[in-house]
C-alpha cells in the first residue's frame, strides 16, 4: 500500500513538472518567435524603404530610366551602401535588386558570391507591394531556406522599372529557441531530480504515521487496546491518529465494561440460582419444616423475579441497540406518572423514613412521548434515588416547564457519586457501587437504558452530584397541549 502511495506521489509530481515545463517552453518559444517576426518585419520595411529611396534619388540625379544601366555604372558604390544598411539591419539580412522583369542585377548578404543574372520566382514578384512573402524553401532556386521577403517597386514616371527585395531567415531565432528549449529541458530534469528527493522525504514523513496506525490496528484486531499512535502536528493525519487513539480508549473502556458486566451478570445469575436451588432441595428433602414452606417459597419467588428483571434489562438493551424497539408518541400527563411511581415506592420510602417532596408547577403537565418508555426511565431513576438515599434524607421529584420543554428532576440526599464516575454513569454495565454493598439487585443497565430512550426521543438527560451529600438526575421532554377529550371532561365537571 505504501509503495503504491509513493508511486502515485512520484507520478503526479513528475507529470505536473513535465506539463508545466512543456507549457512554459511552448509559451516562451511562441512569444520569442512572434517578437522576432514583428521585429524582422519592421527592419525589412526600413531597409527596403531606404534602398528604394536611395536608388530612386540616384536615378533622378543621373537622369536615367534604366536600373540595369545605373547598377552597371555604380555597382560597387551601391553594393557598399547596401552592405552598410544590411549590417545595421542584421547579420542574417540579405538584399537584391531586379529590373522590371525580375532579373537580378545585384545581391548583397547571400552565402553565394553573386545571384546576378538569376530570375526571381513569379510568386515573389507577385508579392511586391502587397506585404510580406514567406518562401517555402528553394529561395531563388538556389537556397533551400525558409525566408521572410519584403519587396518595394522602383518607379519613375509612374512606370515600374525595377524592384528592391530585402529578406531574412529565421536561423537566429531558431537557434535561440533551440538554446532556450535545451535550457528548459535541463531545468526540468534538475527540477524532477529535486522533486524526487523532496517527494521521497515528504512521502516518508506522511507514510510513517500510517505505518504506525496499521500496526496499532493489527494490535486492536488481536484484542490489545493499550497501543497508542504517536501524533505529530495538526494536519489531517494527526487528526486521524487522534481518532484512532480515541477509538482505542473507547474499545479499552468497552472491553473493561464488558468484563465487569460478565462478572456482574455471572454473580447476579449465580446468586439467585444458588438460592433457588438450595431452597428447592431443602423443601424436597423436608429439611425445611412444612409450616415455613410459604416463607421460603416467597423467597424463591423474589429470586425468580430478580432473574426476570435481569433478563428483561438485557432484552431491552438488545432491542435498543438493534433498533427493534419502536416508540409510539402520545400525549400524556407526566405528573400522573410521577405520582404513580412515587406511590409504588411507598414501602421503601417509609422504611428509610425519607423526607419526600413532590414539586410540580401545575397539577397536570402534558408531554409528547412514548408513555411506557418514559415510565421506565422515570422508574429507573426513582428506584436508584431511593436505593442510594440515606436514612431520613430528602427525596424530591420536581417537574417544571421552560419554554417548550418540560424538565423532570429526581433529587436525593445520600451517597452521591464521585466526580470521576459522573461521565460514565450512563455507560453500559457501569455501577458506581462496585462493592455492591448498597446495590445488590442492580445490573448496571438502568441508566444506560434511560439515556438510550431519552436520546431516541431527541431529548437530553444529565446528572449532577456532590459526593457524600446528594445527587440529581434531570431529563427533558417536549411539552404538549392537553388532550381534547380530557379538556372537555374537565369542562363538563
Buried (B, 14 or more C-beta within 10 A) or exposed (E): EBEEEBEEBBEEBBEEBEEEBEEBBEEBBEEBBEEBBEEBBEBBBBBBBBBBEBBBEBBEEEEBEBBBBBBEEBEEEBBEBBEEBBEEBBEBBBBBBBBBEBBBBBBBBBEEEEBBEBBBBEEBBEBBEEEBBEBEEEBBEEBEBBBBBBBBBBBBEEEBBBBBBBBBBBEBBBEBBEEBBEEBEEBBEEBBEEBBEEBEEEBEEBBBBBEBBBEBBEBBEEEEBEBBBEBEEEEEBBEBBEEBBEBBEEBBBBEEBEEBBEEBBEEBBEBBEEBBEEBEEBBEEEEBEEEEEEEBBEBBEBBBEBBEBBEEBBEBBEBBEEEEBEBEEEBBBBBEBBBEBBEEBEEBBEEBEBEBEEEBEEEEBBBBBBBBBBBBBBBBBBBBBBBBBBEEBBBBBBBBBEEEBBBBBBBBBBBBBEEEBBEBBBBBBBBBBEEEEEBEBBBBBBBBBBBBBBEBBEBBBBBBBEBEEBBBBBBBBBBBEEBEEBEEEEEEE
